[in-house]
Amino acid sequence: MFTKIPVATSSSPVFDEKHLEEPFPHSPAHVANPVISSAEFVLEQTNFIKINHDAVQNAAEYVTLEEGIPITDPKFYSSETQCPDSLIAHVFRAAPESAEILPLLNERLAIMREVGAILCSDFGGSYLGFLEAFQRKYENQGTALDLVRFVTDSFPSFRDERLFNGRQVFFWKRPQILVAETWAAFYPESPDTPHPIFPGPSGPRISGLTMFADYRVPQILHHLCILTYPASLIRKLRKGRRFEPGSREEMSLRAASIIAVEHVRNEMITIASNREVSSVLIDFYLWDLAKKLEVGEDHIDGIQTNDIVPAHRTRSIWY
Ligand SMILES: Nc1nc2c(c(CN[C@H]3C=C[C@H](O)[C@@H]3O)cn2[C@@H]2O[C@H](COP(=O)(O)O)[C@@H](O)[C@H]2O)c(=O)[nH]1
């Protein structure tokens, strides 16, 4: 609740000696500042602009979350006493305009606890500590793919892999996008400067990664006629049918996206006379393009396209 800031008057308890000895919720410096009482007086006298106390409370909560709750600190979010489930649920509560609460909250809680605990026990409590451990392990010679393996070896919740028709298959969407975003975030300004995370002689070798198989890139690959969907799939997508993680449709959509982007990459290498082309950059490009098409900021000219069908709907922790 919004609490009125106490105004210093001769009858105010603020300057009472006995109150001065007690902890007081408001800073006496504010109370002593005549600007506050002047502003209150002017506000009351003018009776013109109003203060919305509900919005004050919302803004205060927002600032508290932004500044007061260290929700990105593994030491904090791994601790159920310092950071109970209810606090995490509060941080990730639905926005007022949202019709839906955050899905998979329990799964997300379990992942935050596990990742946080591993970062704290094995890597000094931070992602930086994890990157330093990677550099020590590989004596600064590690590549992007080595870092992806280090992620999946260290964190069970990143093991986006399953048995399919008797064979272990790997998609590694989150481990690969984590490494690709790290690579992009620390990309050196000058081509002569080694990449700080992958400073070895072979560099990051980012082209060793695939695209990140989730839902938006298959949608645009189909729009670009690179993927052909059976009519039954198009019907299900249009109806908004859910696909279970690991279902035939979902596995096929993810696998087709990975291989299609590899084909585009190989074609680009041929056209660009063997210059290095990475599936990561093709993914980034397609993902941004899909977002722009969605809001009408871009359109595709000069090549054949399919009508855009909705992206597939799969509830999972792997995207
Ligand atoms: N395949 C693929 N999936 C991507 C991205 C990105 C953003 N990448 C940035 C980096 C360089 C580019 O220029 C992009 O600006 C997000 N996502 C996924 O979408 C989901 C929603 O995410 P958001 O809206 O952020 O909350 C989430 O599962 C997230 O992992 C991408 O590039 N490729």
The ligand as an SDF file (V2000), in Angstrom:
LIG
                    3D

 33 36  0  0  0  0  0  0  0  0999 V2000
   15.8970  -20.5060  -33.4100 N   0  0  0  0  0  0  0  0  0  0  0  0
   15.9790  -19.3610  -32.7620 C   0  0  0  0  0  0  0  0  0  0  0  0
   15.2500  -19.1900  -31.6390 N   0  0  0  0  0  0  0  0  0  0  0  0
   15.3730  -18.0090  -31.0030 C   0  0  0  0  0  0  0  0  0  0  0  0
   16.2040  -16.9660  -31.4380 C   0  0  0  0  0  0  0  0  0  0  0  0
   16.0690  -15.9110  -30.5270 C   0  0  0  0  0  0  0  0  0  0  0  0
   16.6870  -14.5410  -30.5190 C   0  0  0  0  0  0  0  0  0  0  0  0
   17.9870  -14.5290  -31.0070 N   0  0  0  0  0  0  0  0  0  0  0  0
   18.5470  -13.2430  -31.1840 C   0  0  0  0  0  0  0  0  0  0  0  0
   19.9750  -13.3470  -31.3900 C   0  0  0  0  0  0  0  0  0  0  0  0
   20.3380  -12.9270  -32.6370 C   0  0  0  0  0  0  0  0  0  0  0  0
   19.1840  -12.6290  -33.4370 C   0  0  0  0  0  0  0  0  0  0  0  0
   19.3640  -11.4370  -34.0970 O   0  0  0  0  0  0  0  0  0  0  0  0
   18.0220  -12.6140  -32.4480 C   0  0  0  0  0  0  0  0  0  0  0  0
   17.6270  -11.2940  -32.1360 O   0  0  0  0  0  0  0  0  0  0  0  0
   15.1720  -16.3370  -29.5630 C   0  0  0  0  0  0  0  0  0  0  0  0
   14.7840  -17.5920  -29.8700 N   0  0  0  0  0  0  0  0  0  0  0  0
   13.8300  -18.4040  -29.1320 C   0  0  0  0  0  0  0  0  0  0  0  0
   12.5610  -17.8640  -29.2630 O   0  0  0  0  0  0  0  0  0  0  0  0
   11.8200  -18.0620  -28.0570 C   0  0  0  0  0  0  0  0  0  0  0  0
   11.2880  -16.7320  -27.5840 C   0  0  0  0  0  0  0  0  0  0  0  0
   12.3330  -15.8280  -27.4760 O   0  0  0  0  0  0  0  0  0  0  0  0
   12.1330  -14.3290  -26.9890 P   0  0  0  0  0  0  0  0  0  0  0  0
   11.1650  -13.7130  -27.9450 O   0  0  0  0  0  0  0  0  0  0  0  0
   13.5200  -13.7270  -27.0310 O   0  0  0  0  0  0  0  0  0  0  0  0
   11.5820  -14.4510  -25.6010 O   0  0  0  0  0  0  0  0  0  0  0  0
   12.7710  -18.7540  -27.0780 C   0  0  0  0  0  0  0  0  0  0  0  0
   12.5700  -20.1370  -27.1750 O   0  0  0  0  0  0  0  0  0  0  0  0
   14.1180  -18.3810  -27.6500 C   0  0  0  0  0  0  0  0  0  0  0  0
   15.1230  -19.3100  -27.3400 O   0  0  0  0  0  0  0  0  0  0  0  0
   16.9630  -17.1560  -32.6190 C   0  0  0  0  0  0  0  0  0  0  0  0
   17.7240  -16.2970  -33.0830 O   0  0  0  0  0  0  0  0  0  0  0  0
   16.8040  -18.3630  -33.2360 N   0  0  0  0  0  0  0  0  0  0  0  0
  1  2  1  0
  2  3  2  0
  2 33  1  0
  3  4  1  0
  4  5  2  0
  4 17  1  0
  5  6  1  0
  5 31  1  0
  6  7  1  0
  6 16  2  0
  7  8  1  0
  8  9  1  0
  9 10  1  0
  9 14  1  0
 10 11  2  0
 11 12  1  0
 12 13  1  0
 12 14  1  0
 14 15  1  0
 16 17  1  0
 17 18  1  0
 18 19  1  0
 18 29  1  0
 19 20  1  0
 20 21  1  0
 20 27  1  0
 21 22  1  0
 22 23  1  0
 23 24  2  0
 23 25  1  0
 23 26  1  0
 27 28  1  0
 27 29  1  0
 29 30  1  0
 31 32  2  0
 31 33  1  0
M  END
$$$$
